[in-house]
């Protein structure tokens, strides 16, 4: 019996196979509890976390629990921001704890925290130490390598970054070839450049900018990932390397405004690049287009019920709720309806803070994906007959939500569209 | 009618009441059981006051200076042993060094205070009389006052210290169903002082819920946690046993839902407030109603926190239940004003009756 395998689960001992006096007591029949008492309250973990730059506020939690019900991950598992403090206060530095990777840095807990405990700073700080110790989930480590090698998380060739422009239907100038200053440097970003659905949005954006007569150009194959999600996932060195490359480009060319498709890039350029040496005006594309909306010559009705998903890094974490809605409301025919979780209380798609690259790891610790929960909410708001649209303004989302539409069995009930695609659609003559 | 107010008790409440009476030109007779003025803060060696850690000594000096007034007649080492009469005409027997005497007073302010809960009443739980390293808040206060915070058993600095909250408070079995109001703040204040004095010492506070009302939240609780790294663990302790020269503390970590068995070098019991012997005795002598816990009953609460069941007799401070210093000072001023007004109201009534 001694040689039989032992299943050890969190203080519970259970022999997979056990026969005592001829009686089979395999499995739960022989379950034993280990000593459950807490024998020490070591303070080292808390001292260590709060000693990290960014980790300071971890200590300040007083266990009110306001964060837990608004944490999207808590809806699908045991994780909750309050519980991180519980663990650290009892000696767990989180380096070997799956919880370290479950936070999407969506910031909804920080919004309600009376003590201003800030996981947007805490998680990257601890994750950075995990990265240094090589304690990173494999799939995330793989993406870090791709970013390092190719400058994009997909590991695609940087030389193909601007391939999408061939099918844009309008000229998309490269700033390196223009040889003159432009009004708008459009930072296209990773998923918009490489992902099939992202490329749809990129082409729509090119057409909308052209329709408006905007003097714009893109960086083309020189462009590198903004790196913000790598930073939030703990790879600050990689982030700084990518930022350095982009900043070099931003400084090389002359432009008046930087316009981005990706809220994560928006966050990086607005809040992180200044400390690394680049300061300039950066706008999310919805912010750039909203004041110009009266100049758009819409050609057709878009007769659809639409709801809007606030991206965490455009909405809650950077305060832009109105611009996307102004665009949607301007499109003829659209009926805009809000989901229960909207604006400040927007529900995370699960892709932020490295979540985009941890789907497999996260799946082992949650009952369903956040994107699936969000899709159910969207279906309940606008979708049952296929005319419902979940509109988005972040290139992470079309692929996440379209997968979730399928996995939740809502195929044919709901479609996912970037706002720019809806604008582009309304600018085209009505199709037959 | 002479405007004379008898103030019983020379602690913060009594000192402030007597000072206020004299300040508005009335006569105060101040009676104090001990040979010095100052009351419990003096007798129990308070060092730094909650919440600002100001000097208790300075505060007491200020209060004592306030009664150095020709209108305050101070009787030290004196107790009240009898009382007859009523509002406007109390005749009170005092027993002091010179024997018994009778004074006349128009009204009375009772300021006889509280005493700290005796943890020996918590039988077989905390071993206060068994283990020298189990101490109370006032015991810790004395050590902090002497700038010598050590384990009584060894004379060495402790490596870890746990405070246990709600000892003697919020307990139907003990008869003390009330929150003693100040212990969360005082424990946190002492925890800060220990961390200041012994930076390597880990300090824990085990609590049911932290009751940091009003500004104490940000004045004491948050700094203790955020700046002085005091560890707040929700869950209380029911047993302390000696082990290997240290204290094995057994309770439940209610956040984790798991038992706690942790070795501590020192344990501080956050003892609550009970009515002092003086409060119980004086209440009987004056015939004022006590509440079920033995504190002076204040039937007009919440609008009248100082009136007792007897017209002309008022109460200030912790004689009326758990109070912090702010409560005490506010009540003392209110009681003094009400005591004088009671006499003057009577005088006005007499004048109008004689017309």
Interface residues (C-beta under 8 A of the other chain):
Chain A: X36 X37 X38 X39 X40 X41 X43 X46 X47 X59 X60 X62 X63 X86 X89 X90 X115
Chain B: X202 X204 X210 X221 X222 X225 X226 X229 X231 X232 X233 X234 X253 X255 X256 X258 X259 X260 X261 X262 X263
